[in-house]
């Protein structure tokens, strides 16, 4: 529990390798994650090669962790392996659809979270990058991912060279519903987000971006509608290319 409560994103790493034995222990623990039908329809690409990491960097908006972390793990939804097993055993796979993509994507995210917990338990630091699905098409080319495989998320991993402060989280009352979903009125929304809005760094974000509220920083700067629509279309094309949408 302490490992979970102490989680923080590590973006600076020591110049120290992670042994294959330790990495394999972490991955093995990660693979004990729950998985739909015990199919394990995911794959993990471990990238340590400097040249490949430099190729990956622009796909993650050149966040420095990609090139400075000793290991870059790309977690992929993968029906390629399972489809081949079915075909080789006279079983007709029916997984070229969106539901199957979601099944594999969930599997990949579950194992990614397990790997992160296992890594932190060993004293390593991790940083989750949500940029993977934005440029999935380019990552597919760089990592030579075949049809039936789509990158879902990326995690950098290494020995921490910083101890950043814990980031804020919404209060439990914002997340936990009893019995059925209880929708939020305006008063509840104000209460839930009050602490986040009062943080000095968030106030500074509002000022720096010349906005009226923290919410506007999210909608107008960080996660803009036009960007969301653009990357959604890119992902849709990737799913067609990789055989999950006809």
C-alpha positions in Angstrom: 0.0 0.0 0.0 2.8 2.4 0.9 4.3 2.0 -2.7 1.0 3.0 -4.2 0.4 6.0 -1.9 4.0 7.2 -2.5 3.8 7.1 -6.3 5.3 10.0 -8.2 6.3 10.4 -11.8 10.1 10.3 -12.2 11.5 12.2 -15.1 15.2 12.3 -14.2 17.2 9.1 -13.9 20.6 8.0 -12.8 23.1 6.8 -15.4 22.7 3.2 -14.2 21.4 0.2 -16.1 18.7 -2.1 -15.0 19.9 -5.7 -15.0 18.0 -8.1 -17.2 17.3 -10.3 -14.2 15.6 -7.4 -12.3 13.7 -6.3 -15.4 12.5 -9.8 -16.0 11.3 -10.1 -12.4 9.4 -6.9 -12.8 7.8 -8.0 -16.1 7.0 -11.4 -14.8 5.2 -9.8 -11.8 3.4 -7.5 -14.2 2.2 -10.3 -16.3 0.2 -11.7 -13.3 -2.3 -8.9 -14.0 -5.8 -9.8 -14.7 -6.5 -10.6 -18.4 -9.6 -11.3 -20.4 -10.2 -15.0 -20.8 -6.5 -15.6 -19.8 -5.6 -14.7 -23.4 -2.9 -12.2 -22.5 -3.5 -10.3 -25.7 -0.6 -7.8 -25.2 3.1 -7.4 -25.9 5.8 -5.3 -24.3 8.6 -3.7 -26.3 11.7 -3.0 -24.2 13.8 -0.4 -25.9 17.3 0.4 -24.6 19.0 1.2 -27.9 20.0 4.9 -28.1 19.2 5.2 -31.8 15.7 3.7 -31.5 15.0 5.8 -28.4 16.0 8.9 -30.4 13.6 7.9 -33.1 10.8 7.4 -30.6 11.4 10.8 -28.9 9.5 13.0 -31.4 6.5 10.6 -31.2 6.4 11.6 -27.5 6.8 15.3 -28.2 10.5 15.1 -27.3 9.9 14.6 -23.6 13.5 14.1 -22.4 12.7 10.9 -20.4 12.5 8.9 -23.6 16.2 9.3 -24.3 17.5 9.6 -20.7 15.7 6.6 -19.1 17.7 3.4 -19.4 14.5 1.5 -20.5 11.5 2.5 -22.5 8.6 0.1 -22.3 5.9 0.3 -25.0 2.8 -1.7 -24.0 0.8 -2.9 -27.0 -2.6 -4.4 -27.6 -1.6 -7.6 -29.5 -4.0 -10.0 -31.2 -1.3 -11.0 -33.7 0.1 -13.7 -31.6 -3.3 -15.1 -30.5 -4.6 -15.0 -34.0 -1.7 -17.0 -35.3 -2.1 -19.6 -32.5 -5.8 -20.0 -33.5 -5.1 -20.3 -37.2 -2.3 -22.9 -36.6 -4.8 -25.0 -34.6 -7.7 -25.0 -37.1 -9.6 -22.3 -35.2 -11.0 -19.3 -37.0 -10.2 -16.1 -35.1 -12.9 -13.5 -35.0 -11.0 -10.6 -33.5 -10.8 -8.0 -36.3 -13.3 -5.7 -34.6 -13.4 -2.8 -32.2 -14.4 -4.9 -29.2 -11.3 -7.0 -29.6 -9.1 -3.9 -29.7 -10.7 -2.7 -26.5 -10.1 -6.2 -24.9 -6.4 -6.1 -25.9 -6.0 -2.4 -24.9 -7.5 -3.1 -21.4 -5.2 -6.1 -21.1 -2.2 -3.9 -22.0 -3.1 -1.2 -19.5 -3.6 -3.7 -16.7 -0.2 -5.2 -17.2 1.4 -1.8 -17.6 0.0 -0.7 -14.2 1.3 -4.0 -12.6 4.7 -3.4 -14.1 4.8 0.1 -12.7 3.9 -1.1 -9.2 6.4 -3.9 -9.3 9.1 -1.5 -10.5 8.5 1.0 -7.7 8.5 -1.8 -5.2 12.1 -2.5 -6.3 13.1 1.1 -5.8 12.9 2.1 -9.5 11.1 5.2 -10.8 8.6 5.3 -13.6 6.9 7.8 -15.8 3.7 7.1 -17.7 3.4 8.8 -21.1 0.0 9.4 -22.4 1.4 10.4 -25.8 1.6 6.9 -27.3 -1.8 6.7 -28.9 -1.4 10.2 -30.4 1.4 9.0 -32.7 0.6 5.3 -32.8 1.2 5.2 -36.5 4.8 6.4 -36.3 5.5 4.1 -33.3 4.2 1.2 -35.3 6.8 1.9 -38.0 9.7 2.5 -35.6 9.0 -0.7 -33.6 8.1 -2.8 -36.6 4.7 -3.7 -35.2 2.7 -6.1 -37.4 -1.0 -6.1 -38.2 -3.0 -6.8 -35.1 -0.7 -4.9 -32.8 -1.3 -1.3 -31.6 0.8 0.6 -29.1 -1.3 1.7 -26.1 1.0 3.3 -23.6 4.6 3.9 -22.8 6.4 3.8 -19.5 10.0 5.0 -18.9 11.8 3.2 -16.1 15.1 3.7 -14.3 16.8 4.5 -11.0 15.4 7.8 -9.7 17.6 10.9 -9.7 15.0 13.2 -8.2 12.3 13.1 -5.5 9.5 15.3 -6.8 6.6 16.3 -4.6 3.4 14.1 -4.7 0.9 15.5 -7.3 -2.6 16.3 -6.1 -5.5 14.0 -6.4 -9.2 14.6 -6.2 -10.9 13.8 -2.9 -12.4 10.3 -2.6 -15.9 11.8 -2.6 -15.3 12.9 -6.2 -14.5 9.3 -7.3 -16.5 6.9 -5.1 -20.2 6.4 -5.7 -22.4 4.3 -3.4 -24.7 1.7 -5.0 -25.4 3.7 -8.1 -24.0 6.8 -9.8 -24.7 10.1 -8.1 -24.5 13.0 -10.5 -22.8 16.2 -9.4 -24.6 19.6 -8.9 -22.7 22.9 -9.2 -22.0 23.1 -5.5 -20.5 19.6 -5.5 -18.3 20.4 -8.5 -17.0 23.6 -6.8 -16.2 21.7 -3.7 -14.5 18.8 -5.5 -12.2 21.0 -7.5 -11.5 23.7 -4.9 -8.3 22.3 -3.6 -6.9 21.7 -7.0 -7.7 25.2 -8.1 -6.2 26.7 -5.0 -2.7 25.1 -5.5 -0.1 27.8 -6.3 1.2 26.0 -9.3 -2.2 25.7 -10.8 -2.9 29.4 -10.1 0.3 30.1 -12.0 -0.8 28.0 -14.9 -3.9 30.2 -15.2 -1.9 33.4 -15.1 0.8 32.1 -17.5 -1.8 31.1 -20.1 -3.8 34.3 -19.7 -7.0 32.3 -18.8 -9.9 32.9 -16.5 -9.8 29.4 -14.8 -7.9 26.2 -14.5 -10.6 24.5 -16.5 -9.8 26.8 -19.4 -6.1 25.8 -19.2 -7.3 22.2 -19.9 -9.8 23.0 -22.6 -8.0 25.8 -24.4 -4.3 24.9 -24.0 -3.5 21.3 -22.8 -6.2 19.2 -24.3 -7.9 21.2 -27.1 -11.0 20.0 -29.0 -9.3 20.3 -32.3 -6.3 18.3 -31.1 -8.5 15.6 -29.6 -10.4 15.3 -32.9 -7.2 15.3 -35.0 -5.6 12.5 -32.9 -8.9 10.6 -32.7 -9.0 10.5 -36.5 -5.3 9.3 -36.6 -6.1 6.5 -34.1 -9.2 5.5 -36.1 -7.0 5.2 -39.2 -4.4 3.1 -37.2 -7.2 0.7 -36.1 -8.2 0.3 -39.7 -4.6 -0.2 -40.8 -3.9 -2.8 -38.1 -7.1 -4.8 -38.8 -9.4 -3.9 -35.9 -11.9 -1.8 -38.0 -13.0 -2.8 -41.5 
